[in-house]
Amino acid sequence: MMKDNLEVIEQKIAEACIRSGRRRDEVTLIAVSKTKPNEMLQEAYNLGIRNFGENKVQELVGKYEALDAGFEEKVNWHMIGHLQRNKVKYIIDKVALIHSVDSVKLAEQIEKEAAKKNIIADILIEVNIAQEETKFGISADELLPLILNIASFEHIRIRGLMTIAPYVENPEKNSDYFKKMRQLYVDIKSKTIDNIYNKSILEDNALNWDKILDKFNILSMGMTGDYEVAIEEGATMVRIGTGIFGERDYSLT
Ligand SMILES: *Cc1c(COP(=O)(O)O)cnc(C)c1O
């Protein structure tokens, strides 16, 4: 069952890469295992999954502690859900990437905890590209100021951007949002983001660009319903839960 699911997804990812002239290794599949039991994560690992996404700190830590040491090959744990500042300390040395940074205050806490452990925390900035009221993430206008703020933190490396697109029946409806995300990502990479921002902000922070751009290479977007479109529009990480593990039963958690 999971094997078949993964084969279908792998096939579709490969096809979306071909359609958009991208290499398969430019796209990382994150298996979103929230609400699913440890046995299912082990099964996914056995089928080749090396990236797991969780959205709750306690659940992530529980699964990490139950499973990580037993995996022979390295597994990357991704924090993809809203992160409260007082919980940063529990995951800072366990996760490979925090996808959901959307405030300076959260970044300050990550900086503090990473400094304590003497590590560099890799993060993405979460953008609420459709400006949905129910979603976390900053607006496109807030992006550059936030990045420039975080760029001075020594124990944080901004690796790219993340978004959760609206839930839609027809995934093509999200293609404009994915395009906008890709544009923001490219603008930052090429430093042309000043076209939409006040130039003086950039001049004041001119020295930070080398650090910001050092490893800025991740665009995390696309879920079960829309990952093919997201890949066509430039996603480098897709986060797929239902498509791999089946529907979630929240009554169990
Ligand atoms: C749950 C979740 C996903 C996966 O959603 P599916 O539709 O089950 O693929 C992806 N990203 C985030 C942030 C999530 O919370």
The ligand as a Gaussian input file, in Angstrom:
#p B3LYP/6-31G(d) Opt

LIG

0 1
 C        0.127000      18.344000       6.923000
 C        1.082000      19.201000       6.168000
 C        1.544000      18.825000       4.884000
 C        1.080000      17.586000       4.156000
 O       -0.242000      17.664000       3.766000
 P       -0.917000      16.572000       2.820000
 O       -2.010000      17.284000       2.156000
 O       -1.368000      15.450000       3.694000
 O        0.140000      16.129000       1.850000
 C        2.454000      19.659000       4.274000
 N        2.903000      20.797000       4.855000
 C        2.489000      21.167000       6.070000
 C        3.032000      22.426000       6.661000
 C        1.556000      20.398000       6.763000
 O        1.158000      20.793000       7.984000

